[in-house]
Amino acid sequence: MSADDLIAAYVVELARRLGPSSRSRELLAEAEDHLREATAAGEAEGCSPEEAAVRAIARFGGAWEAAGLLGGGRQARQTSRRGLALLVGAFCVGLGALAGWGSHVHWSAAASTSAGATRRAALPASVVRTLTANHDPVPAGRTVALSRTATANGDTSVLAAFTRQGRVCQVTYFARPGSLARDPAYGFPGVDCQAAGRYDFRRFLPLSGGSALRGAFLLSGLVPQETTSVVVIDSSGGAHRVDVGSEPAVATTPRSKPFLVDVARVVGRRQGVAAVQLLRDGQVIGTMSYCCGG
Amino acid sequence: MRSQQLKGHLDLLVLTALRGRPAHGYLVLDRLSRWSQGEFTLPEATVYAALHRLERAGLLESRAVEHAGRQRRVYRLTAGGEQALAGERRQWERFAAGMQRTLEAAG
């Protein structure tokens, strides 16, 4: 996820919490201006654009907190589970960017509704562009925990993880219209990418000790093309590997760990084995290895 | 300094940062950080909330300017803001002097 996307995603979340009004539009423009200036300052100090953006957002404060401080409406004071999950998801997207994984935020079907149109009208132009460029609908009753772009088989697809009642209920692949993934020579065999090939986790993956998802990433390019592995980190730091086959039936292999994890990153691949570092507070506290088929 | 301690003095700090020098929110924060040599750090949205509150109170006025294709809001003190700053500053100086004397007396 680029610095621009990170800032736009934050402003979208802030907009959601402020609610539509002319006052909100001014606040959002001011917040966006601040974040872009702070990001530029971070870059001048030697940070990568993404790292600078994540830091700028962190210093500005969480969207729910900022909305409350800036005079947000009812939504600003609601710390619902859904809001928390979104917040954690957005945070993890930022962490993912720091770990070098490109990310991509999807927004709900509201973007195409009249309510969504009202909301868009109050958003800065850059945010509107983000919304309109990412219009994949969120399944009803589910919360987007995060989404992430990943390159596999020479093409870029989007992984989106959804939660419902504190459990990961679905991980979905979205192939961009016109992407190479629609070509069988480059795509995922058995997957109709043109129809936005979707893998449903028929069995819920329980999230131990919490209601949110901390992170997820693809072990793309690791396993045979008919299988994709996803590592999911839950809010208590449990790390789970989930193998997604080409058929809707999915093998799930939770591997909970008794320690907290803030972020995980793939640090190396060789002969079908990936080494994954698990980090907490910037310190590597463990490693996990993943092997194709295992 | 803890943010809770700073919040009681936030208006004075923001007014001071804008005294004679109109600025946008980021620059206000930058001035507070530099002038305090990094001592004053707050959740940045808190400073924006203070700017808005002071503007509603008539102590600041703002105008939107175009900067790098974005709308930027620049704040400046009003005459009322100048008076309020002077009053707040006198109060702070009395408070600080009293605190200093108290601490010295206690050894």
Interface residues (C-beta under 8 A of the other chain):
Chain A: E26 L27 A29 E30 A31 E32 D33 H34 R36 E37 A38 A41 R59 F60 G61 E65 A66 L69 L70 G71
Chain B: H24 G25 Y26 D30 P43 E44 A45 T46 Y48 A49 H52 A64 H67 A68 R70 Q71 R72 R73
